[in-house]
Amino acid sequence: MRLLIILLLITNTIFSQANIVPALKDIERGDLIAARIKLGTLLGKYPNDTSVKFLDAVLTEDGVEAMNKYTQIFTQHPENQYADAALYRTFSYYYSLGIYKKADGLLSKLKNEYPNSPYIKAADRTLPSEDIYYKSKEEYEPVSKPIREVVAEKRYSIQAGAFLNKTNAENLKKKFEKDGYYSSIFPKEVGGSLLNVVIVGKFGNKDEAQKQLGVINKKYKLNGRIITVNQ
């Protein structure tokens, strides 16, 4: 009888764990509404579940708030299955801002504490020794470029593609650069997969981006979309 009670307790514990994978798949498909509905249900049933907290962080639009949530996950719950993903996202955030010293510390933590994490390969890179929060207009605004680039002022870009294979992403980036367009690649974790996202151009407003979107899609036979990017 005692053994039966123990088995029942173990079974109940296993089946009471929150499953956020369906919501992550919604995010991967771009259905954020469905993902947020699932998040609301999960928060009601499992308000203290770390995996649910990770999903909440993924769906948090404010960057600083999201980073605070990710940090709580890998510092307070380092054994959680999403702890290395939370750490990787935090690294990516600081790297994108040019806060390289902080990013380097997070990368070292990822390597040391999660040596088998699949995110190490995506994050591993040589970081500049000095932090660079932004560069001047003169450094980023070349003459006669089809898309004028002023990083410190423009917050919209065109997502031209997202590839599991980094070589494919680099080939598309080279096409843009060959034609004189600004282009960049950044890693993005979606639904458990690491994608290499290619962006082209940066714009001060959506109208400017919308005009170039049609040109880019037609010229390169793409189905790009407008996104916001870190300054």
C-alpha positions as CSV (number, residue, x, y, z in Angstrom):
1,M,0.0,0.0,0.0
2,R,2.8,2.4,0.9
3,L,4.6,1.6,-2.3
4,L,1.4,2.3,-4.3
5,I,1.1,5.7,-2.6
6,I,4.7,6.5,-3.5
7,L,4.1,5.5,-7.1
8,L,1.0,7.6,-7.3
9,L,2.8,10.6,-6.0
10,I,5.6,10.2,-8.5
11,T,3.1,9.8,-11.3
12,N,1.1,12.9,-10.3
13,T,4.4,14.9,-10.1
14,I,5.4,13.9,-13.6
15,F,2.0,14.7,-15.2
16,S,1.7,17.9,-13.2
17,Q,4.7,19.4,-14.9
18,A,3.9,22.2,-17.4
19,N,4.4,21.5,-21.1
20,I,5.3,24.7,-22.9
21,V,6.3,23.0,-26.2
22,P,3.0,23.6,-27.9
23,A,3.2,27.4,-27.1
24,L,6.8,27.4,-28.4
25,K,5.6,25.9,-31.6
26,D,3.0,28.6,-31.9
27,I,5.8,31.2,-31.6
28,E,7.8,29.4,-34.2
29,R,4.8,29.6,-36.6
30,G,4.4,33.3,-35.7
31,D,1.1,32.8,-33.9
32,L,1.8,34.9,-30.9
33,I,-1.9,35.2,-30.0
34,A,-2.3,31.4,-29.6
35,A,1.0,31.3,-27.6
36,R,-0.2,34.0,-25.2
37,I,-3.5,32.2,-24.7
38,K,-1.6,29.1,-23.8
39,L,0.6,31.1,-21.5
40,G,-2.4,32.5,-19.6
41,T,-3.7,29.0,-19.1
42,L,-0.3,27.7,-17.9
43,L,0.2,30.6,-15.5
44,G,-3.2,29.8,-14.0
45,K,-2.3,26.1,-13.5
46,Y,1.4,26.4,-12.8
47,P,2.2,29.9,-11.6
48,N,5.5,28.8,-10.0
49,D,6.7,26.5,-12.8
50,T,10.1,27.6,-14.1
51,S,9.4,26.4,-17.7
52,V,6.3,28.6,-17.7
53,K,8.4,31.5,-16.5
54,F,10.7,30.9,-19.4
55,L,7.7,31.0,-21.8
56,D,6.6,34.2,-20.2
57,A,10.0,35.7,-20.7
58,V,10.0,34.7,-24.4
59,L,6.7,36.5,-24.9
60,T,7.8,39.6,-23.0
61,E,8.2,42.4,-25.5
62,D,10.2,44.8,-23.3
63,G,13.8,43.8,-23.6
64,V,15.0,44.8,-20.2
65,E,12.0,43.1,-18.5
66,A,12.6,40.0,-20.5
67,M,16.3,39.9,-19.5
68,N,15.4,40.2,-15.9
69,K,13.1,37.2,-16.2
70,Y,15.7,35.2,-18.1
71,T,18.3,36.0,-15.5
72,Q,16.1,34.8,-12.7
73,I,15.7,31.5,-14.5
74,F,19.4,30.6,-14.9
75,T,20.5,32.1,-11.5
76,Q,17.7,30.7,-9.4
77,H,16.9,27.5,-11.3
78,P,20.1,26.5,-13.0
79,E,18.9,22.8,-13.3
80,N,15.8,23.7,-15.4
81,Q,15.8,22.3,-18.9
82,Y,15.5,25.9,-20.3
83,A,18.2,27.5,-18.1
84,D,20.9,27.4,-20.8
85,A,18.4,28.8,-23.3
86,A,17.7,31.7,-20.9
87,L,21.4,32.3,-20.4
88,Y,22.0,32.2,-24.2
89,R,19.2,34.8,-24.8
90,T,20.7,37.0,-22.2
91,F,24.1,36.8,-23.8
92,S,22.5,37.6,-27.2
93,Y,20.8,40.7,-25.7
94,Y,24.0,42.2,-24.3
95,Y,25.9,41.3,-27.4
96,S,23.4,43.0,-29.7
97,L,23.7,46.1,-27.6
98,G,27.5,46.1,-27.9
99,I,28.0,45.5,-24.1
100,Y,30.7,42.9,-24.9
101,K,32.3,42.6,-21.4
102,K,29.0,41.5,-19.9
103,A,28.3,39.3,-22.9
104,D,31.7,37.6,-22.6
105,G,31.0,36.8,-18.9
106,L,27.7,35.2,-19.8
107,L,29.3,33.2,-22.7
108,S,31.9,31.9,-20.2
109,K,29.2,31.0,-17.8
110,L,27.3,29.1,-20.6
111,K,30.5,27.1,-21.5
112,N,31.4,26.3,-17.9
113,E,28.0,25.4,-16.5
114,Y,26.4,23.9,-19.6
115,P,29.2,22.3,-21.5
116,N,26.8,20.2,-23.6
117,S,24.5,23.0,-24.4
118,P,23.7,23.3,-28.2
119,Y,23.7,27.1,-27.7
120,I,27.4,27.2,-27.2
121,K,28.0,26.7,-30.9
122,A,25.7,29.6,-31.8
123,A,27.1,31.9,-29.1
124,D,30.8,31.1,-29.4
125,R,32.7,33.9,-31.1
126,T,35.6,36.3,-30.5
127,L,34.2,39.4,-28.7
128,P,35.7,42.9,-29.0
129,S,37.7,43.9,-25.9
130,E,35.9,47.3,-25.6
131,D,32.1,47.9,-25.3
132,I,30.6,49.8,-28.2
133,Y,27.1,51.1,-27.5
134,Y,26.7,52.9,-30.8
135,K,28.9,54.4,-33.6
136,S,28.7,57.8,-35.2
137,K,26.7,58.6,-38.3
138,E,29.9,59.1,-40.3
139,E,31.0,55.5,-39.6
140,Y,27.7,54.0,-40.7
141,E,26.5,56.1,-43.5
142,P,28.4,55.3,-46.7
143,V,27.8,57.3,-49.8
144,S,25.8,55.8,-52.7
145,K,24.4,52.9,-50.8
146,P,20.9,51.7,-51.9
147,I,19.8,51.6,-48.3
148,R,21.4,54.3,-46.1
149,E,22.5,53.0,-42.7
150,V,22.5,55.1,-39.6
151,V,22.5,52.5,-36.8
152,A,22.2,54.9,-33.9
153,E,19.0,56.4,-35.3
154,K,17.1,53.7,-37.2
155,R,15.1,50.9,-35.6
156,Y,13.4,49.0,-38.4
157,S,14.8,46.5,-40.8
158,I,13.7,43.8,-43.2
159,Q,14.0,40.2,-42.2
160,A,15.0,38.5,-45.4
161,G,15.2,35.0,-44.2
162,A,15.9,32.6,-41.3
163,F,18.1,29.5,-41.8
164,L,19.1,26.5,-39.8
165,N,22.1,26.3,-42.1
166,K,24.5,29.2,-41.4
167,T,26.1,28.9,-44.8
168,N,22.8,29.6,-46.5
169,A,22.4,32.7,-44.3
170,E,25.9,33.9,-45.1
171,N,25.3,33.4,-48.9
172,L,22.2,35.6,-48.8
173,K,24.1,38.3,-46.8
174,K,26.9,38.3,-49.4
175,K,24.3,38.8,-52.2
176,F,23.0,41.9,-50.4
177,E,26.4,43.3,-49.7
178,K,27.5,42.7,-53.2
179,D,24.7,44.9,-54.4
180,G,25.6,47.6,-51.9
181,Y,23.0,46.9,-49.2
182,Y,23.7,46.8,-45.5
183,S,23.1,43.3,-44.2
184,S,23.6,41.4,-40.9
185,I,23.1,38.0,-39.4
186,F,22.0,37.2,-35.8
187,P,21.1,34.0,-34.1
188,K,17.6,33.5,-32.8
189,E,16.2,30.6,-30.8
190,V,12.7,29.7,-31.9
191,G,10.8,26.7,-30.5
192,G,13.9,25.0,-29.5
193,S,15.7,25.5,-32.9
194,L,18.6,27.9,-33.4
195,L,18.0,30.0,-36.6
196,N,20.4,32.3,-38.4
197,V,18.3,35.4,-39.2
198,V,19.4,37.6,-42.1
199,I,18.3,41.3,-42.1
200,V,18.8,43.9,-44.8
201,G,18.8,47.6,-44.3
202,K,17.8,49.8,-41.3
203,F,15.1,52.5,-41.5
204,G,13.9,55.3,-39.4
205,N,10.2,54.5,-39.9
206,K,7.9,51.7,-41.2
207,D,6.9,53.7,-44.3
208,E,10.5,53.9,-45.4
209,A,10.9,50.2,-44.7
210,Q,7.7,49.3,-46.5
211,K,8.9,50.9,-49.7
212,Q,12.1,49.0,-49.7
213,L,10.4,45.7,-48.7
214,G,8.6,45.5,-52.1
215,V,11.9,46.2,-53.9
216,I,13.8,43.6,-51.9
217,N,11.2,40.9,-52.2
218,K,10.8,41.4,-55.9
219,K,14.6,41.7,-56.7
220,Y,15.6,38.6,-54.7
221,K,12.4,36.6,-54.9
222,L,11.9,36.6,-51.1
223,N,9.0,36.9,-48.7
224,G,10.6,39.3,-46.3
225,R,8.9,41.2,-43.5
226,I,9.5,44.3,-41.5
227,I,10.9,43.9,-38.0
228,T,12.2,46.1,-35.2
229,V,15.9,45.9,-34.3
230,N,18.0,47.0,-31.4
231,Q,19.6,50.4,-31.7
